[in-house]
Amino acid sequence: MEETIFALATAQGKAGVAVVRLSGGQSVAVLNALGGTAPGPRSSRLCVLRDESGDVLDHALVLRFAEGASFTGEDVVELHLHGSVAIVRAVLAAIQATGLARLAEPGEFTRRALMNGRLDLAQVQGLADAIDAETDSQRRHAMRVMGGEVGEMIAGWRTKLVRAIALVEATIDFADEDVPEDVDPEVLDLIDDVRQSVAEELAGVKGATRLKTGFEVAIVGAPNAGKSSLLNALARSDVAIVSEIAGTTRDVIEVRIDINGLPVTFLDTAGLRDTTDAIERLGVERAKTRADRADLRVFLYDAVDQPSWPVEVRDQDIVMRTKVDLCDDGTAGISSVTGFGLKSLTDSVFRTLEGEVADAGLISQARDREALESASAALDEVARRYDALPPEIASEMLRKAADTLQTIIGGVDIEAILDEVFSSFCLGK
């Protein structure tokens, strides 16, 4: 029997309610040791919790989830406490003092859910993404993964490949007899269906990854072109120093903003100009480097005519005139002072970047992309050489492709990657 574990499942600090979770065969025994009475499975009860000396710890709402019907798949008890730091500390100490449970390691509850078949590996990653989600688009994508869509996709591929393997191996079993029908057309159709579907998912990896990690938009221009003012206006806070003295910005300042569900980090860079100041020159070089790596650049100028920048303007980059509140010539542009044109700018940024995630797939992890690429290569080779391959070799290559795809949701050599997956989880998960 696995050890019973416990941890605070809600955030540290003062709150209205704090939840302490126990999982394992001794969960009810721990509750009894605290003076509580376990409710029936999938029910709740108000209990007075006491420490070993009989002092009242708290009046708690206790929930119980039976083995096989809980998040971890084990017997689970949740203590819903008043969210006092002192109460939580006392209850955790009292649980520890029973000797019936130990403090959980980071991600251990979710790890048990995986090992007990309550979640697959992709759903575990979806849960981590859901916790980390900052925008609505990230939340929706995480919910799809957490909801099991990856597992359903993999199961569909595996079903087709298992059928193809069975047909190929039938030709081995009946090598000295007449096979009832030519299975090759069906085998090739099954392989081609999976190949196309895997290729589509591979094409969507970049979009899924960008949706998860976010985009970078560099604000580029000469000194005093209004870059820092624009960043402050977008952030609605004075995150960057604004001064009439040229060269004030020396390093790259970053602000992350949610634009219609897309996570976008705007970069305020040093003004692009020739300078003899060694520190400013370093800032200019950093600005050029970050601007070159950015997904999109917003080029700003505050003169009547556009200047020539020492950085190439790409087709999708946005060029805008600033400080139009000081102009009387009707020139279109933006004003960080009045807010004029800012909505138009963010809309332009959104329209440019949303195409990058329009075809986002479900897969975003590097190891899962590698699994897709490996399986895709194997299937391509089988399809290309099928007529010349001995059926034993074709069957083995198809089995290898199926097993490689299965690693995305777990079940095949899973132990090698568990530590990496759970390293980022918090204690109560």
Secondary structure, 3 states (H helix, E strand, C coil): CCCCEEEECCCCCCCCEEEEEEECCCHHHHHHHCCCCCCCCCEEEEEEEECCCCCEEEEEEEEEECCCCCCCCCCEEEEEEECCHHHHHHHHHHHHHHCCCEECCCCHHHHHHHHCCCCCHHHHHHHHHHHHCCCHHHHHHHHHHHCCHHHHHHHHHHHHHHHHHHHHHHHHHCCCCCCCCCCHHHHHHHHHHHHHHHHHHHHCHHHHHHHHHCEEEEEEECCCCCHHHHHHHHHCCCCCCCCCCCCCCCCCEEEEEEECCEEEEEEECCCCCCCCCHHHHHHHHHHHHHHHHCCEEEEEECCCCCCCCCCCCCCCCEEEECCHHHCCCCCCCCCCCCCCCHHHHHHHHHHHHHHHHCCCCCCCCHHHHHHHHHHHHHHHHHHHHHHHCCHHHHHHHHHHHHHHHHCCCCCCCCHHHHHHHHCCCCCCC
